[in-house]
Amino acid sequence: MSWTVSQLAEAVEAVAGDVAFSGVVRVDRDGEAAYQAAFGLAQRGHEVPNTVDTRFAVASGAKGFTALAVVRLIEQGRLALDTTARSVLGADLPLVADDVTVEHLLAHRSGIGDYLDEESLGDIADYVLKTPVHLLAETEGFLAELDGHPTKFPAGTDFSYCNGGYILLALIAERVSGTGYHQLVDELVCRPAGLADTAFLRSDQLPDRTATGYLLRDGRWRSNVLHLPVRGNGDGGIYTTAADMNSFWGAFLAGRIVGAEWVAELTRPHSAVPAEKARYGLGFWLDETGPQVRLAGYDAGVSFSSTHDPSTDVTWSVLGNSDDGAWPVARAVRSVLADSGR
């Protein structure tokens, strides 16, 4: 039996009310918006409400964009999956093993030590960066953060989710292309996909129609401007809308960003990740057993999940401007879709 919009709205609105969700939910069927709703505030101090067109940071959701930019450079002949990081780094980051390749980095199988190791990360509300966040605006500025982390395991032998690996991919992309990472993502991914509302914005200079991220600290809501790099990079921090995410999936899976053979390779399982009840391709999470492809992000003041199911042509995205709000809402959406089929 097919789900109805009323079923979806009832489930989402009940959960959103229970958890005081702040963000946007959108579900598309056959490429068209079937349900969309906004909750909470984009800016708490001035009580600016979220709307369905509000832009949100998506944290690690940006890894898919990084992977696509890197693959576009591979298609152009500037890189290869077997290009070693060392061949581009020169003397920088000496603890990165000589045999670590672009493919290892894309698949989180590089074994390099991580500057933001989620396995050992404490409270997401902590201040975790050793470099002042205002200095983390461009890729080269992350070198001090990436340096000094010993190898965890030999390249290619295991899976370990690695934020630093995706900053390293951004650095490699910049150095081989001679173009800044943010510009590369815009030119190679966002423009071909028609993503007019997707960009790496500075958190201290957010334009209108953009949500500030918030987290509870000492019982009070504070913005996340001191917790995250002032401008995101290869491992996360792009801003987008629910509508742009629907456009992204349509463009990506139709081969309008990279060719069909690369779509298949990026969404082919390269690792099983039982702890997440998922598999991982190259830059994209995959359902543990089904065909769904997903991007997700979690950080101080940010929670995001966007999934496309090619078997039903349904896309669902939940974008939140707190660090925990999106998850119960995303589970509610998934439950309705799973219980009632297409």
C-alpha positions as CSV (number, residue, x, y, z in Angstrom):
1,M,0.0,0.0,0.0
2,S,1.3,3.4,-0.9
3,W,1.9,6.1,1.7
4,T,-0.2,9.2,1.8
5,V,0.8,12.8,2.4
6,S,-1.5,12.9,5.4
7,Q,0.2,9.8,6.9
8,L,3.6,11.4,6.4
9,A,2.5,14.8,7.8
10,E,0.9,13.3,10.9
11,A,4.0,11.3,11.7
12,V,6.5,14.1,11.0
13,E,4.5,16.8,12.9
14,A,4.0,14.5,15.9
15,V,7.7,13.8,16.3
16,A,8.8,17.3,15.4
17,G,6.6,18.6,18.2
18,D,7.9,16.1,20.7
19,V,11.5,16.9,20.1
20,A,11.1,20.7,19.3
21,F,12.6,20.1,15.9
22,S,14.1,23.1,14.1
23,G,14.6,22.6,10.4
24,V,13.0,21.4,7.2
25,V,11.6,18.1,6.0
26,R,10.9,17.4,2.3
27,V,9.8,14.2,0.6
28,D,9.8,13.9,-3.2
29,R,8.1,11.3,-5.3
30,D,8.8,10.9,-9.0
31,G,10.9,14.1,-8.9
32,E,8.2,16.3,-7.4
33,A,7.6,17.5,-3.9
34,A,5.0,15.5,-2.2
35,Y,5.4,16.9,1.3
36,Q,7.5,19.7,2.7
37,A,7.3,21.6,6.0
38,A,9.5,23.9,8.1
39,F,9.7,24.0,11.8
40,G,11.4,26.3,14.4
41,L,13.7,29.2,14.0
42,A,16.6,30.0,11.6
43,Q,17.8,32.8,13.9
44,R,16.8,32.6,17.5
45,G,17.8,36.1,18.6
46,H,15.5,37.8,16.1
47,E,12.9,35.0,16.0
48,V,13.3,34.4,12.2
49,P,11.4,31.3,11.3
50,N,12.7,28.5,9.1
51,T,11.0,28.2,5.7
52,V,11.0,25.4,3.2
53,D,13.6,27.5,1.2
54,T,16.0,28.1,4.1
55,R,19.6,27.1,3.6
56,F,21.2,24.8,6.2
57,A,24.7,23.6,6.8
58,V,24.9,19.8,6.2
59,A,28.2,18.9,7.9
60,S,29.5,15.7,6.4
61,G,26.8,15.7,3.7
62,A,29.5,17.7,1.8
63,K,31.7,14.5,1.5
64,G,29.6,13.5,-1.5
65,F,30.3,16.8,-3.2
66,T,34.0,16.4,-2.5
67,A,34.0,12.8,-4.0
68,L,32.2,14.1,-7.1
69,A,34.7,17.0,-7.6
70,V,37.6,14.5,-7.3
71,V,36.0,12.1,-9.8
72,R,35.4,15.0,-12.3
73,L,39.2,15.6,-12.1
74,I,39.8,11.9,-12.7
75,E,37.5,12.1,-15.8
76,Q,39.5,15.1,-17.0
77,G,42.7,13.1,-16.6
78,R,44.2,15.2,-13.8
79,L,44.0,12.5,-11.2
80,A,43.5,8.7,-11.0
81,L,42.1,6.4,-8.3
82,D,45.6,5.1,-7.8
83,T,47.3,8.5,-7.5
84,T,49.2,8.5,-4.2
85,A,48.6,11.4,-1.7
86,R,52.4,11.6,-1.3
87,S,52.9,12.3,-5.0
88,V,50.9,15.5,-4.5
89,L,51.8,16.4,-0.9
90,G,55.6,16.5,-1.3
91,A,57.1,17.0,2.2
92,D,53.8,18.1,3.8
93,L,52.1,15.7,6.3
94,P,54.9,13.2,6.6
95,L,52.9,10.8,8.7
96,V,50.6,10.0,5.7
97,A,51.9,6.7,4.4
98,D,53.5,6.6,1.0
99,D,51.0,4.0,-0.4
100,V,47.8,5.9,0.5
101,T,45.8,6.6,-2.7
102,V,42.9,8.7,-3.7
103,E,40.7,5.6,-3.7
104,H,41.7,4.8,-0.1
105,L,40.8,8.3,0.9
106,L,37.4,8.3,-0.9
107,A,36.5,4.9,0.7
108,H,37.7,5.8,4.2
109,R,40.2,2.9,3.9
110,S,43.4,5.0,4.1
111,G,44.3,4.2,7.7
112,I,45.6,7.8,8.2
113,G,45.1,9.4,11.6
114,D,42.2,11.7,11.9
115,Y,42.2,15.3,13.1
116,L,38.6,14.9,14.1
117,D,38.3,11.2,15.1
118,E,34.6,10.5,15.6
119,E,35.4,7.2,17.4
120,S,37.1,9.1,20.3
121,L,35.2,12.4,20.0
122,G,33.4,13.4,23.3
123,D,30.5,15.8,23.5
124,I,29.7,17.3,20.2
125,A,29.3,20.6,22.0
126,D,32.9,20.7,23.0
127,Y,35.5,23.0,21.4
128,V,37.6,20.4,19.5
129,L,39.8,22.4,17.1
130,K,43.3,23.4,18.1
131,T,43.5,26.1,15.4
132,P,41.4,29.2,15.9
133,V,38.3,28.7,13.7
134,H,38.6,32.0,11.9
135,L,41.9,30.8,10.4
136,L,40.1,27.7,8.8
137,A,38.7,29.4,5.8
138,E,40.8,27.9,3.0
139,T,42.2,24.3,2.5
140,E,45.9,25.1,3.1
141,G,44.9,26.5,6.5
142,F,44.0,23.0,7.7
143,L,47.6,21.6,7.4
144,A,48.3,22.3,11.0
145,E,45.1,20.4,12.0
146,L,46.0,17.4,9.7
147,D,49.6,17.1,10.9
148,G,50.9,14.8,13.6
149,H,48.4,12.0,13.6
150,P,49.9,8.5,13.4
151,T,48.7,5.9,11.0
152,K,46.0,3.7,12.4
153,F,46.3,0.7,10.1
154,P,47.9,-0.2,6.7
155,A,46.1,1.4,3.7
156,G,43.3,-0.7,2.2
157,T,43.1,-3.2,5.1
158,D,40.1,-1.8,7.0
159,F,37.4,0.9,7.1
160,S,37.6,3.8,9.5
161,Y,35.6,6.9,8.9
162,C,38.1,9.8,8.4
163,N,37.2,13.5,8.2
164,G,40.9,14.4,7.7
165,G,41.0,12.1,4.6
166,Y,38.4,14.3,2.9
167,I,40.3,17.5,3.7
168,L,43.3,15.8,2.2
169,L,41.2,15.0,-0.9
170,A,40.3,18.7,-1.1
171,L,44.0,19.6,-0.8
172,I,45.0,17.2,-3.6
173,A,42.2,18.5,-5.8
174,E,43.4,22.0,-5.4
175,R,47.0,21.3,-6.0
176,V,46.5,19.2,-9.2
177,S,44.0,21.6,-10.7
178,G,45.4,24.9,-9.6
179,T,41.9,26.0,-8.5
180,G,40.6,26.5,-5.0
181,Y,38.4,23.7,-3.6
182,H,35.3,25.8,-3.0
183,Q,35.5,27.0,-6.6
184,L,36.0,23.5,-7.9
185,V,32.9,22.2,-6.1
186,D,30.9,25.1,-7.5
187,E,32.1,24.6,-11.1
188,L,32.2,20.8,-11.2
189,V,29.3,19.8,-9.1
190,C,26.8,22.6,-8.2
191,R,26.5,24.3,-11.5
192,P,26.1,21.1,-13.6
193,A,23.4,20.0,-11.1
194,G,21.7,23.3,-11.1
195,L,22.1,23.9,-7.4
196,A,21.6,27.7,-7.1
197,D,21.2,27.6,-3.3
198,T,24.2,25.4,-2.5
199,A,27.6,26.9,-1.5
200,F,30.3,27.0,1.1
201,L,29.3,30.1,3.2
202,R,31.2,31.7,6.0
203,S,29.4,31.2,9.3
204,D,30.3,34.7,10.4
205,Q,28.8,36.2,7.3
206,L,25.6,34.3,6.6
207,P,23.3,35.8,4.0
208,D,19.5,36.0,4.4
209,R,17.4,32.8,4.1
210,T,20.2,30.9,5.9
211,A,19.9,29.1,9.3
212,T,22.3,29.6,12.1
213,G,23.4,26.4,13.8
214,Y,22.6,26.2,17.6
215,L,23.6,23.9,20.4
216,L,22.8,23.7,24.1
217,R,25.7,24.7,26.3
218,D,25.2,25.2,30.0
219,G,21.5,25.1,29.5
220,R,21.4,27.9,27.0
221,W,21.2,28.0,23.2
222,R,24.4,29.3,21.6
223,S,25.4,29.5,18.0
224,N,28.0,27.2,16.7
225,V,30.2,29.9,15.2
226,L,33.1,29.2,17.6
227,H,32.9,25.4,17.2
228,L,33.4,24.8,13.5
229,P,35.7,26.1,10.8
230,V,34.5,29.5,9.7
231,R,34.1,28.1,6.2
232,G,33.6,24.4,5.5
233,N,35.9,22.3,3.4
234,G,36.4,18.8,2.0
235,D,35.0,17.0,5.0
236,G,31.9,19.1,5.6
237,G,30.2,22.5,5.9
238,I,28.4,23.2,2.6
239,Y,25.0,24.9,2.9
240,T,22.0,23.8,0.8
241,T,18.2,23.6,0.7
242,A,15.8,20.7,0.7
243,A,14.9,21.5,-2.9
244,D,18.5,21.6,-4.0
245,M,19.1,18.2,-2.4
246,N,16.3,16.8,-4.6
247,S,17.9,18.3,-7.6
248,F,21.3,17.0,-6.5
249,W,20.1,13.4,-6.5
250,G,18.4,13.7,-9.8
251,A,21.4,15.2,-11.5
252,F,23.9,12.8,-9.9
253,L,22.1,9.6,-10.6
254,A,21.2,10.7,-14.1
255,G,24.9,11.1,-14.9
256,R,24.9,14.9,-15.3
257,I,27.7,15.5,-12.8
258,V,29.9,12.4,-13.5
259,G,29.4,9.7,-16.1
260,A,27.2,6.7,-15.6
261,E,30.2,4.3,-15.0
262,W,31.3,6.6,-12.1
263,V,27.9,6.8,-10.7
264,A,28.0,3.0,-10.4
265,E,31.4,3.1,-8.9
266,L,30.6,5.7,-6.3
267,T,27.5,3.8,-5.2
268,R,29.1,0.4,-5.2
269,P,29.7,-1.0,-1.8
270,H,33.4,-0.8,-0.9
271,S,33.0,-1.6,2.8
272,A,30.4,-3.1,5.2
273,V,29.9,-0.8,8.2
274,P,27.9,-3.0,10.7
275,A,28.2,-0.4,13.5
276,E,26.1,2.0,11.3
277,K,23.9,-0.7,9.9
278,A,25.1,0.4,6.5
279,R,27.7,0.0,3.7
280,Y,29.9,2.7,2.2
281,G,30.8,3.4,-1.4
282,L,33.0,6.3,-2.4
283,G,31.7,9.4,-0.6
284,F,28.2,7.9,-0.2
285,W,26.5,5.8,2.5
286,L,24.5,2.8,1.2
287,D,21.7,0.9,2.8
288,E,22.8,-2.3,4.5
289,T,20.8,-4.5,2.2
290,G,18.7,-2.3,0.0
291,P,19.3,0.1,-2.9
292,Q,19.0,3.4,-1.0
293,V,21.9,5.9,-1.3
294,R,22.4,8.5,1.5
295,L,24.3,11.5,2.6
296,A,24.4,12.4,6.3
297,G,26.0,15.0,8.5
298,Y,26.3,15.6,12.2
299,D,28.2,18.4,14.0
300,A,27.8,21.1,16.6
301,G,24.5,22.8,15.7
302,V,24.0,20.7,12.5
303,S,22.0,17.5,11.8
304,F,21.3,16.3,8.2
305,S,20.1,13.3,6.4
306,S,19.1,12.9,2.7
307,T,18.3,9.6,1.1
308,H,17.3,8.5,-2.4
309,D,15.6,5.2,-3.1
310,P,16.1,4.4,-6.8
311,S,13.7,1.5,-6.6
312,T,10.8,3.8,-5.8
313,D,12.1,7.2,-7.1
314,V,11.5,8.7,-3.6
315,T,13.9,11.2,-2.0
316,W,13.6,12.3,1.6
317,S,15.7,15.0,3.2
318,V,15.7,16.3,6.8
319,L,17.9,19.4,7.5
320,G,18.2,20.7,11.0
321,N,20.0,23.6,12.7
322,S,20.6,21.7,16.0
323,D,22.9,18.8,16.4
324,D,20.3,16.2,17.4
325,G,17.0,17.3,15.9
326,A,17.0,15.7,12.5
327,W,17.4,12.1,13.6
328,P,14.1,11.3,15.2
329,V,12.3,13.1,12.4
330,A,14.3,11.2,9.7
331,R,13.4,7.9,11.5
332,A,9.7,8.9,11.4
333,V,9.9,9.5,7.7
334,R,11.7,6.3,7.0
335,S,9.2,4.4,9.1
336,V,6.2,5.7,7.2
337,L,7.8,5.0,3.8
338,A,8.9,1.5,4.9
339,D,5.5,0.5,6.4
340,S,3.5,1.6,3.4
341,G,5.7,0.9,0.4
342,R,5.9,3.3,-2.5
